[in-house]
Amino acid sequence: MEFKLINIGFGNIVSASRIIAIVSPESAPIKRLVQECRDESRLIDATYGRKTRAVLIADSGHVILSALQPETVARRAMDEEEQDFRSKEDES
């Protein structure tokens, strides 16, 4: 089993296989989810005091806040997959 990591900004890294969704924090349901997780100590704030731009939802029920745009986090996850795919092609 491969272990892929995603840099979510400021040196913070999460396991790609544990992320279910990467969403924008603007909608009311996501704001409620973030508050519920904060109240239940399931929130991980990786924004370093900056504005939250992406909310990562993990399969463990934890919610992770990032100061990066959701598209940036998703692109970083895809870039890792593409790099792995290319390196496997080179080995063949």
C-alpha positions as CSV (number, residue, x, y, z in Angstrom):
1,M,0.0,0.0,0.0
2,E,1.4,3.4,-1.0
3,F,1.3,6.3,1.3
4,K,0.8,9.6,-0.4
5,L,1.0,13.0,1.3
6,I,-0.4,16.4,0.3
7,N,1.2,19.7,1.4
8,I,-1.7,21.9,2.6
9,G,0.5,24.9,3.3
10,F,3.0,26.2,5.8
11,G,4.7,22.8,6.0
12,N,1.6,21.0,7.0
13,I,1.0,17.6,5.3
14,V,-1.9,15.3,5.3
15,S,-2.4,11.7,4.0
16,A,-4.1,11.8,0.6
17,S,-5.8,8.5,1.2
18,R,-7.6,9.8,4.3
19,I,-9.2,12.8,2.6
20,I,-12.8,12.4,1.5
21,A,-13.5,15.9,0.2
22,I,-11.9,19.3,-0.3
23,V,-14.5,22.1,-0.2
24,S,-14.9,25.8,0.1
25,P,-15.7,27.2,3.6
26,E,-18.3,29.7,2.3
27,S,-21.6,27.7,2.5
28,A,-23.7,27.6,5.7
29,P,-23.6,23.7,5.9
30,I,-19.8,23.8,5.8
31,K,-19.6,26.6,8.4
32,R,-21.9,24.5,10.7
33,L,-19.7,21.4,10.2
34,V,-16.6,23.4,11.1
35,Q,-18.2,24.7,14.2
36,E,-19.5,21.2,15.3
37,C,-16.0,19.8,14.8
38,R,-14.5,22.7,16.8
39,D,-16.9,22.0,19.6
40,E,-16.1,18.3,19.5
41,S,-12.3,18.8,19.3
42,R,-12.2,17.2,15.8
43,L,-11.0,20.3,14.1
44,I,-7.4,20.8,12.9
45,D,-6.6,24.4,12.1
46,A,-3.6,24.6,9.7
47,T,-4.2,28.2,8.6
48,Y,-1.6,29.8,10.9
49,G,-4.1,32.6,11.6
50,R,-4.8,33.3,7.9
51,K,-8.2,33.2,6.2
52,T,-9.6,29.7,5.8
53,R,-9.9,29.0,2.0
54,A,-10.3,25.2,2.0
55,V,-11.9,22.7,4.3
56,L,-10.6,19.1,4.1
57,I,-12.9,16.4,5.4
58,A,-11.1,13.2,6.5
59,D,-12.5,9.7,6.8
60,S,-11.9,9.8,10.5
61,G,-14.4,12.5,11.0
62,H,-11.8,15.2,11.5
63,V,-12.0,18.5,9.6
64,I,-8.8,20.3,8.5
65,L,-8.7,24.0,7.7
66,S,-6.2,25.3,5.1
67,A,-5.3,28.7,3.9
68,L,-4.8,27.4,0.4
69,Q,-7.5,27.4,-2.3
70,P,-9.4,24.1,-2.7
71,E,-8.1,24.0,-6.3
72,T,-4.5,24.4,-5.2
73,V,-4.8,21.5,-2.7
74,A,-6.5,19.3,-5.3
75,R,-3.9,20.2,-7.9
76,R,-1.1,19.2,-5.4
77,A,-2.9,15.9,-4.8
78,M,-3.2,15.3,-8.6
79,D,0.4,16.3,-9.2
80,E,1.6,13.7,-6.8
81,E,-0.4,11.0,-8.6
82,E,0.9,12.1,-12.0
83,Q,4.5,12.1,-10.7
84,D,4.0,8.6,-9.4
85,F,2.4,7.5,-12.7
86,R,5.3,9.0,-14.7
87,S,8.0,7.4,-12.5
88,K,6.3,4.0,-12.9
89,E,6.2,4.5,-16.7
90,D,10.0,5.3,-16.7
91,E,10.7,2.1,-14.8
92,S,9.0,0.0,-17.5
